[in-house]
Amino acid sequence: MIGEPDRPGVAHGDRTESVLHDEEPTATSTWARLCVVSPREVAAIHPLPRGTTLGREPGSKGLRVPHKTVSRRHLELRAEGRHDTFVVADLGSRNGSWINAVPVGSVPRVLRSGDVLRLGEVVAVFEQGSGVLEERGGVSTAAVVGRSAGAIALRNGIARAAADASPVLIIGESGTGKESVAHELHRLSGRAGPLVIANCATLTSSLADSQLFGHERGAFTGAVRAQPGLFRSASGGSLFLDEIGELPLELQPKLLRAVERGEVVPLGDTRTITVDTRIIAATHRDLVAAVEEGGFRRDLYARLSLARIHVPRLAERRADLLVWIDVLHQRWQADRGVGAPPFEFSGEAVEVLLLHDWPENLRGLDHLVRELATDAASGSPPARISRARLAAWARPCVPSSATVSTPLPPPVEPEPTPTPAREARPPKPTREELLAVLEDEQWNLRAVARHYARDRRQIYRWVEAYGIELRR
């Protein structure tokens, strides 16, 4: 019944341990679930069978949605074909159905993972993937918020990497919460020393050497006393090197030595000092491309990326967006010592929020929360925030093959594939497009390479740059 949480400790995700291989993939389980996010009283996550009816009274085998704007039998969801492609069709509902703000008719339409469904005032996110991820536990849900497949996979990645002393590379766009991931990695590592944070984007070639590795008194003009540097300050703990892609090229050999051997040489000294410091690095840049272009050392990249954690964009965690709004609203109130009820949104307003592309990720969402909270504090807050109030935030995600819902075409007899003339190669795909093709080709990298008319090594580079974990 909607309104009850899913079973604790068990969840589903769309990524498994990364293995680069050439063999045909073995058969794995697939899953699909519906994350009902609004209104609050019906919010829950539900696994989807291959076929089900959604409604207020859908029958014994249907999915019950107890809300007054939902018809008795509102919507049909069913899986078709060997790839378990889900399709959706309206069953003549009173208040209508929408996929990504486009009305659903009686003709079945294809659902993609991440699509937003609205039934009257009820809003849900459809998620689908392969394999099964069980929540490993231990990772704070306050630091890594949410119950989306992306949030679960992120927490599991942190849990896998935390106990190992090897370096970790956190990959993700600006504003996705990479520093929170670093804090969790350090907390779960059990290391007694501190977490020291350095932003490589602020390090200059002239000062970075002494800031990272320390200096002796008199090593340069103004060095009136010796300084240990960040590596020694973090000894016994962890050093978080944020924006590692901005580190000056001339400092990278010294960083490699410190990472590989645990040794630093302070500026103005000849002694080699041993340090016990775990490195956690983060970047929003495509370091694989930077290596190919000569802007980042290949050996340093290989050493830093022994473990990789991809932090999804906020738009890839749609099922968590309203939870994040509540978290940020509570922080805003705590900072000011005030209290206020949580925001309430109309169904159309929730649809707008979930379909917005959030280019600034959590920073952009925090901007919205502050704007709404300030409005509410300055006058009588509306009972519900309408779509019209969010007009400035109504820019949807850029459509891609992984997010656009299309009508299900009628079955046709397959035609022989003609031998094409020499064609221009398809452009580099977005992460969502690449994931869709990987799924369509059952994660066979040879087939994906043929699809894009690229060398298989290029597919590897794309996969690594996007932080996609391949499965067997």
Number of C-alpha atoms within 10 A of each C-alpha: 14 18 17 12 11 14 9 7 9 13 19 25 26 21 22 18 12 15 10 13 14 11 10 13 14 9 10 12 8 15 19 23 19 20 26 24 22 22 18 13 12 19 19 19 25 20 16 20 15 14 15 18 24 24 24 19 17 19 14 8 11 20 24 21 25 19 18 12 18 25 23 21 22 25 25 20 23 19 19 13 7 6 12 15 16 23 21 28 21 23 21 14 19 14 14 20 26 19 24 22 16 12 12 23 18 13 13 19 20 21 28 22 22 27 22 29 25 26 26 20 21 26 27 26 26 23 27 23 19 19 16 17 17 13 18 17 14 12 22 14 13 10 14 19 18 20 20 24 26 25 21 27 26 22 26 23 23 28 20 15 19 22 15 14 15 18 23 25 25 26 26 22 19 18 19 19 20 24 19 14 24 26 18 20 24 25 19 17 18 11 17 12 17 16 24 19 18 18 15 21 14 13 16 14 13 9 11 17 20 23 19 26 23 24 22 17 15 13 17 12 7 8 13 11 10 16 18 16 19 21 29 23 21 22 21 17 23 30 27 27 24 24 20 25 21 18 22 17 13 12 14 17 13 17 20 18 14 22 22 14 12 18 21 23 19 23 22 15 12 9 11 11 13 15 18 19 27 26 25 28 27 29 20 20 17 17 21 20 14 15 15 11 10 11 16 22 19 14 12 18 19 11 16 22 18 12 20 22 25 23 27 21 21 26 21 20 19 28 30 22 22 20 15 19 18 15 16 19 22 17 13 18 14 11 8 8 8 10 12 12 9 12 18 17 21 18 20 20 23 27 27 23 22 29 22 18 20 21 16 16 18 21 15 14 21 19 13 18 21 15 11 17 18 13 13 14 12 8 8 8 16 12 10 12 18 17 19 12 11 17 11 9 19 18 14 17 16 10 11 14 16 19 19 17 22 14 15 14 10 5 6 6 5 6 6 6 6 6 6 6 6 6 7 7 10 10 8 13 14 14 16 18 16 21 18 19 20 19 15 14 16 20 19 20 24 18 17 21 17 11 14 18 14 15 13 17 12 13 18 16 15 20 18 19 19 20 20 20 17 19 20 19
